[in-house]
Amino acid sequence: MRRSPIIIPVMLLLTLMLSACGKQEPAGGGDTTRTDAVLISTQTVEITDLPIWLESVGQVHSLSAPTLAAEIEGRITMVAADTGDTIKEGQLLATTDTTGLLLQQKAAQAGLERLEVHIANGKRRVDRFEKLSSNKLASQAQLDDAREQLEAYSADYKAAEAQLAIIKDSLAKSRINAPVSGLIQRRLITTGDFVTRGQALFEITRPEQLQAWLPFPEAIALQIRLGQAAIIKSPLTPDAFFEGEVTRLQPTVGDGSRAVMTIVDLQDTGPLRPGATLSGRVLVETRKNAVMVPNISIVRRPAGETVYVINGDKAEARNVTTGHHEGGLVQILAGLDGEETVATDGAAFLTDGAMVKIVDSVGMPAKD
């Protein structure tokens, strides 16, 4: 049986095409760059002094916050200050009704005048009996009675003077004045209220003498010492902070917990007011020459936490021991000496000995 003459040329053509494919040059005119390199960015290990802060959320308290109370009872006739007002020492804040006191003052004054008359008559009576007694015209008993009566009137006069002084003092206290300069934190009365002796009228704070009260768990509070620096921030001033130092440590016991209240005296408190919520940090330690790398450089592997050190175009896996985290950086306690360059972006895709290609933040090859 004869074969078709067309079959042989077709088979020959297929053989030539396969041979040509096997000898094809790499694309790009012979560029032999590896296409399996991992794209990464890098950063040099940073050696710096590392501040260690303890953080807490607390409240603003006033160093001096007197509660102004009524010293006499009576009806409030006028209130001249309200919550939030800034006041000066001696400023009139309120008054109470003085009608009854004024009547008592008149009665006491009349009593004094009556006693003055009795005392004047008593003195003349004593003088007369002294003359009569010297001439044997009056007995010694009559003279003694006259003297005793005069002394009684004198004692009554002193008591009446004291009573009048008390009434005048009450009249003065009917005008309720600010004992210190400061800020009215709370007004507790209104016109028409009847107040009794000792009843709270105003709460006054002194904004220039404020404290931050920060609670810390007992276990970590052992690191806090008097005199340590502190930084305070408040939602009232999101773009500002206040500086101070620890001035007192006060143990507190709550329901099933123990804490230490750290009290920080504040300076230049601006708009802060007692009762405001704040966040605070206390500087408990500064670690010198700490080795720091970005958080993104730390990769968790079965062998533990790993950092990839870049040597040329290769990555070397280093097991590390991490410490304190601060501002996007983490301290390396062991595994690095501080002179390395480590992978940042892309580190999670690396293995030990992997080929790398360094790029900048927009994905372009890094410039030499």
C-alpha positions in Angstrom: 0.0 0.0 0.0 1.4 3.4 -1.0 1.7 6.3 1.7 0.6 9.8 0.8 3.6 12.0 -0.1 2.1 14.9 1.9 2.7 13.2 5.4 6.5 13.4 5.3 6.8 17.2 4.9 4.3 17.8 7.7 6.2 15.6 10.2 9.4 17.4 9.2 7.8 20.8 9.9 6.7 19.8 13.4 10.2 18.5 14.2 11.8 21.8 13.1 9.4 23.9 15.2 10.0 21.9 18.4 13.8 22.3 17.9 13.4 26.0 17.5 11.4 26.3 20.7 14.1 24.5 22.7 16.8 27.0 21.6 14.7 30.2 22.2 16.6 33.0 24.2 15.2 34.4 27.4 12.9 37.5 26.9 14.6 40.9 27.3 17.7 40.2 25.3 19.4 37.8 27.7 18.4 39.4 31.1 19.0 36.7 33.7 17.4 38.5 36.7 15.6 36.0 39.0 11.9 36.3 38.9 11.4 34.5 42.3 12.9 37.3 44.4 10.6 38.7 47.2 9.9 42.4 47.0 10.6 44.0 50.4 11.4 47.3 52.0 14.0 47.7 54.7 15.0 49.8 57.7 18.2 50.1 59.6 18.1 48.9 63.2 17.7 52.0 65.6 19.7 52.3 68.8 18.2 54.8 71.2 17.3 55.6 74.8 13.9 54.0 75.5 11.6 55.6 78.0 9.3 53.1 79.8 5.9 54.6 80.7 3.0 53.2 82.8 -0.4 54.4 81.5 -3.7 54.8 83.3 -7.0 56.7 83.1 -8.0 58.9 86.1 -9.6 62.2 87.1 -8.6 65.8 87.9 -8.8 66.8 91.6 -8.3 70.1 93.2 -5.4 70.4 95.7 -7.6 72.9 97.6 -11.3 72.5 97.4 -13.1 74.1 100.3 -16.8 73.8 100.8 -18.3 77.1 101.9 -21.0 76.4 104.5 -23.6 78.6 106.3 -22.4 80.0 109.6 -25.8 81.2 110.7 -29.3 80.0 109.9 -31.7 82.1 107.8 -33.4 82.6 104.5 -31.2 83.3 101.5 -32.1 86.8 100.2 -29.6 87.1 97.3 -27.1 84.8 95.4 -24.4 86.7 93.5 -22.3 83.8 92.1 -23.1 80.7 90.0 -21.4 77.4 89.0 -18.4 78.1 86.7 -17.8 81.7 88.0 -14.3 82.8 88.7 -14.2 84.5 92.1 -11.8 86.6 94.2 -11.0 86.3 97.9 -13.5 88.4 99.9 -16.0 88.6 97.0 -19.7 88.7 98.1 -21.4 85.4 97.0 -24.8 85.5 98.9 -26.7 87.1 101.8 -29.1 85.8 104.4 -32.1 87.6 105.9 -31.0 89.8 108.9 -34.4 91.0 110.1 -34.3 89.0 113.3 -30.6 89.8 114.0 -31.2 93.5 113.7 -34.0 93.3 116.3 -31.8 91.3 118.6 -29.1 94.0 118.1 -31.5 96.7 119.2 -32.6 94.8 122.2 -29.0 94.1 123.2 -28.0 97.7 122.8 -31.0 98.8 125.0 -29.9 96.4 127.6 -26.4 97.8 127.7 -27.8 101.3 128.1 -30.0 100.2 131.0 -27.0 98.6 132.7 -24.9 101.7 132.2 -27.5 103.6 134.2 -27.5 101.0 137.0 -23.7 101.1 137.1 -23.6 104.9 137.3 -26.2 104.8 140.2 -24.3 102.0 141.9 -21.1 103.9 141.9 -22.7 106.9 143.5 -24.4 104.7 146.1 -21.0 103.1 146.9 -19.4 106.6 147.2 -22.2 107.7 149.6 -21.9 104.7 151.8 -18.2 105.0 152.0 -18.5 108.6 153.3 -21.2 107.6 155.8 -19.3 104.6 157.0 -16.2 106.8 157.6 -18.3 109.0 159.8 -19.9 106.0 161.6 -23.3 107.0 160.0 -23.7 103.7 158.0 -22.8 100.2 158.8 -20.1 98.2 157.0 -22.8 95.7 155.9 -24.6 98.5 154.0 -21.3 99.4 152.2 -20.6 95.8 151.3 -24.1 95.4 149.8 -23.7 98.5 147.7 -20.3 97.3 146.4 -21.7 93.8 145.7 -24.6 95.3 143.7 -22.2 97.4 141.6 -20.0 94.4 140.8 -23.2 92.5 139.7 -24.2 95.3 137.4 -20.6 95.4 136.0 -20.7 91.6 135.3 -24.1 91.9 133.6 -22.7 94.7 131.5 -19.8 92.5 130.3 -22.2 89.7 129.5 -24.4 92.1 127.5 -21.4 93.4 125.6 -20.5 89.8 124.7 -24.0 89.1 123.5 -24.0 92.2 121.4 -20.7 91.2 119.9 -22.2 87.8 119.0 -25.1 89.4 117.3 -22.8 91.7 115.3 -20.7 88.7 114.3 -23.8 87.0 113.1 -24.8 90.0 111.1 -21.3 90.0 109.5 -21.7 86.3 108.7 -25.0 86.9 107.0 -22.9 88.3 104.1 -21.3 85.1 102.6 -17.9 86.0 101.2 -15.4 83.9 99.3 -12.7 82.6 101.6 -10.2 82.1 98.7 -9.9 83.0 95.1 -10.9 80.3 92.8 -13.7 78.8 90.7 -17.3 78.0 91.8 -17.4 74.2 91.1 -21.0 73.9 92.4 -23.7 76.3 93.7 -25.9 74.5 96.2 -28.4 77.2 97.1 -30.9 79.5 95.4 -32.7 82.7 96.5 -35.4 81.9 99.0 -33.8 78.7 100.5 -33.8 78.5 104.2 -30.3 77.3 105.3 -29.2 76.0 108.7 -25.8 76.4 110.4 -23.2 74.1 108.7 -25.2 73.6 105.5 -23.1 73.5 102.3 -23.6 76.6 100.1 -20.8 76.6 97.5 -18.0 74.2 96.4 -14.9 76.2 95.5 -11.9 74.9 93.6 -8.5 76.5 92.8 -7.7 75.8 89.1 -4.1 76.7 89.5 -3.7 74.0 92.1 -4.9 70.8 90.4 -3.8 67.2 90.7 -4.2 64.1 88.5 -5.3 61.0 90.3 -4.2 57.8 88.4 -5.0 54.3 89.7 -2.5 51.5 89.0 -2.8 47.8 89.8 -0.7 47.0 92.9 1.6 44.6 90.9 2.9 47.3 88.5 2.6 50.2 90.9 5.7 48.9 92.7 7.7 50.5 89.9 6.4 54.0 90.7 8.4 56.3 92.9 7.9 59.8 94.3 9.4 62.5 92.0 9.0 60.5 88.7 7.9 62.6 85.7 4.4 62.3 84.4 2.5 63.5 81.3 -1.2 64.1 81.4 -3.7 64.5 78.5 -7.3 65.4 78.5 -10.2 65.2 76.0 -10.7 68.9 76.7 -7.3 69.6 75.2 -6.6 66.8 72.6 -3.6 68.7 71.1 -1.9 69.6 74.3 -0.5 67.8 77.4 0.4 68.8 80.9 3.5 68.0 82.8 4.0 67.1 86.5 5.6 64.7 88.9 4.4 62.1 91.3 3.9 63.7 94.7 2.0 61.1 96.6 1.1 57.4 96.5 -2.1 56.4 98.2 -3.1 52.7 98.6 -6.8 52.0 97.9 -8.8 48.9 98.4 -11.9 48.1 96.2 -14.3 45.2 95.8 -11.9 42.3 95.2 -9.0 44.5 94.0 -6.1 46.5 95.3 -4.7 49.5 93.6 -2.3 52.4 94.3 -3.6 55.9 93.6 -0.7 57.9 92.0 -1.2 61.6 92.6 0.5 64.0 90.3 0.7 67.8 90.9 0.0 69.6 87.7 1.5 72.8 86.3 0.0 75.2 83.8 -3.4 73.4 83.8 -5.1 75.7 81.3 -8.8 74.6 80.8 -8.6 71.6 83.1 -11.2 71.5 85.8 -11.8 69.2 88.8 -13.8 66.1 87.9 -12.6 65.9 84.3 -11.4 62.6 82.9 -7.8 62.3 81.8 -5.2 59.8 80.7 -1.7 59.9 82.2 1.7 58.3 81.8 4.3 58.0 84.5 8.0 57.6 83.4 9.3 54.7 85.5 12.6 53.9 83.7 14.8 54.9 80.7 16.7 52.1 79.1 19.9 53.3 77.5 21.0 52.2 74.0 18.0 50.0 73.4 17.9 48.1 70.0 14.6 49.0 68.3 13.0 47.7 65.1 9.6 48.4 63.5 6.7 46.1 64.7 6.2 45.0 61.1 9.7 43.4 61.1 8.7 40.9 63.8 7.4 37.6 62.2 6.1 34.7 64.2 7.4 31.4 63.1 7.2 27.9 64.7 10.7 28.5 66.1 9.6 31.8 67.8 9.7 35.5 66.9 11.9 36.1 63.9 13.5 39.1 62.2 15.0 38.8 58.7 18.4 40.5 58.3 19.1 41.6 54.8 22.7 40.9 53.5 22.9 42.0 49.9 20.1 40.3 48.0 19.5 37.5 50.6 17.5 37.3 53.8 18.9 35.7 56.9 16.4 34.6 59.6 17.3 35.6 63.2 15.4 34.4 66.2 14.9 37.3 68.6 13.7 38.0 72.1 11.4 41.1 72.1 10.8 43.5 75.0 8.9 46.8 75.4 6.7 48.2 72.6 6.7 52.0 72.1 5.4 54.1 69.3 5.4 51.5 66.5 8.8 50.1 67.5 9.7 47.1 69.6 12.8 46.5 71.7 15.0 43.6 70.8 16.5 42.1 73.9 18.5 39.4 72.1 19.3 38.4 68.5 20.5 41.6 67.1 23.5 43.8 67.8 22.2 47.1 66.4 24.1 47.3 63.1 21.8 45.3 60.9 19.3 46.2 58.2 16.1 44.4 58.6 13.1 43.7 56.3 9.9 45.6 57.0 7.1 45.4 54.4 7.2 41.9 52.9 9.0 40.3 55.9 6.1 37.9 56.4 6.8 36.3 53.0 10.4 35.6 53.6 12.2 32.4 54.5 15.9 31.9 55.6 18.1 32.4 52.6 15.4 33.8 50.3 16.3 36.1 47.5 15.0 39.6 47.9 14.6 42.7 45.9 14.4 46.0 47.8 11.7 48.5 46.8 10.6 51.8 48.1 7.2 52.7 49.6 5.5 52.9 46.2 6.8 49.6 44.9 9.6 50.9 42.7 13.2 49.5 43.0 15.2 51.4 45.6 17.8 53.7 44.4 21.5 53.2 45.2 
